[in-house]
């Protein structure tokens, strides 16, 4: 079934769309009010991470290595001429 996303500013517009849906036989799915925040960048959905995840176990793995972000960027992201 084809889908269409409509963005609106006022609640009156939503009410009009709900009335049209009754008469024109289409359905409206309202977004859920979840705490998960999403945004779109160039059409790609970005979902924020879960802050309740415990990453302390990973600290042991990465703390034993001397990783410097600045040095890593210089080595890994060099442009070739």
Secondary structure by P-SEA (a helix, b strand, c coil): cbbbbbbbccaaaaaaaaaaaaaabbbbbbbccccbbbbbcccbbbbbcccccccccaaaaaaaccccaaaaaaacccccc
